[in-house]
Amino acid sequence: MKLKTIKEIKNLKGKRVLVRVDFNCPIKNGRVIDDTRIQASLETIKYLIQQKAIIILISHLGDPKGKKNLKYSLKPVYKNLSARLCERIRSSQRGCSGKSKAKNLKFINDCVGGKVKKEIATMRPGEIILLENLRFYVGEEKNDLKFAKQLSELADLYINDAFSVCHRAHASVSAISRYLPVCAGFSLIKEIENLNQVLTKPTHPFVVLMGGIKISTKIKPIKNLAKKADQILIGGALANNFLKIKGINIGVSFYEPAMLGVTRKLLKNKKIILPLDTKIKGNGDNFRIFDMGPKTVALFQKYLKTAKTIVWNGPMGFFEEKPFDQGTREMVRIILNNRKAKIIIGGGETIAAFKNQSANWRIKIKNNIFISTGGGAMLEFLEGKILPGIKPLIN
């Protein structure tokens, strides 16, 4: 899959560039508590600064349902981004104040209209503006052409650098491509290159580790990956559907009755590897499966330690509560110890689990590990779909 990329655009100096980023970060007490997605955007932003473009950043945050609810304001993101940008350019001693805030970055409390246009008209090359939450307008999620046109009037060029929303047919992701020249930013390019590699040229043995809660959201990627992978290891609540079919007592554990038919068919595939034992919470038949047991950890390790390609999406259990975090923690340990495999980890809960179970995780991450910013987008891409946000970028 060849994309139109930011590197192909000549002479960006003075051009107004609308960059769709995903700054949908967890916020607590007015502060960003995980800025992984903000950091993923910095390479594209820094490049545009160097090229002396006029940079207009757009994003959503949460689900304000089309209303201007300040609970979902991007203002906390602006503060974090300002500090991160200052860290990036501090070595040049330009653009930062003593309070570690980037002078070339502004925040506007709207994303379309005359006020925004007026502010952009005063911007100079190399300056950045972050606009307010796109989802304050109902037109965003409806993929409304009128709203997309309003966004397009702010710029000369559109860059999509938000892989995690590329499965959404939203105005700032899909419809906007009707009105502006489009290309992919560096973060999105890396996502596509890494995920496309496991779909087209994986190095074998290729092992998929799939966990989480709902089999309904994972069944299609599992089916597609089963054509390419050597083994698919099933953990988390996903496994309950398979265990139920096999006649194993799962107590009152979560499963999806509507998915039992399709799960039964998938169970015939010998590539599917299920837990051998589990950890439960509760008594009698009133129990829930909350984690995999030690025999399952050993079984999964047998495949993961020799794998040359690993894709992991979904925690292995209720990792937020001890001792049910052990299965997920063991998977993190095993994966980090495999330094020869190409490893892709994706999904919000999976990344959170990875970070929680691995002290100093940034230091431990090796060059062979790629952390995807996408959850739903990653899964739909692994289905083999051409996503709405990717389609306009295909060269």
TAWO-V685242 format. One line per field, one symbol per residue. psi: psi as a letter, one per 30 degrees, with the letter a starting at -180 (. if undefined). burial: b if it has 16 or more other ideal C-beta (glycine too) atoms within 10 Angstrom, else e. Layout:
psi=???
burial=???
//
This chain:
psi=jklkleffkkifkfkjjjjjljhilkkkhgkkfjgeeeeffeeeeeeeeefhljkjkklljaighglijffgkgeeeeeeeeeeeeeegeffgkgklfghkkfgklkkhlflleeeeeeeffklkflkkklljegfkffefghkeeeeeeeffflfkkkjgiefgffkilefedefffflkllkleeeeeeeeeeeeffehkklkjkkjkaaejffffeeeeeefffelekjkkaafefeeeeeefgkjgbglkljefgeeeeeeeffkffkklkfllklkllbfhlkkfllleeeeeeeeeeeffkfkkkkjklfaiffkkggfeeeeeeeeeeffjgfljkkklkeeeeeeeeefjkheeefklffkkjkfkdeeeeeeffgljlefeeffk.
burial=eebbbbeebeebeebbbbbbbbbbbebeeeebeebbbbbbbbbbbebbbebbbbbbbbbbbbebeeeeeeebbbebbbebbbbbbbebeeeeeebbeeeebbebbbbbeebbeeebeebbeebebbbbbbbbbbbbbebbbebbeebbbbbbbbbebbbbbbbbbbbbebbbbbbbbebbebbbbbbbbbbbebbeebbeebeebbbbbbbbbbbebbbbbbbbbbebbbbbbbbbbbbbbbbbbeeeebbebebbeebeebbeebbeeebbbbbeebbebeeeeebbbbbbbeebbebbbebbeebbbbbbbbbbbbbeeeebbbbbbbbbebbbebeebbbbbbbbbbbbbbebbbeebeeebeebbbbbbbbbbbbbbbbebebbbbebbee
//
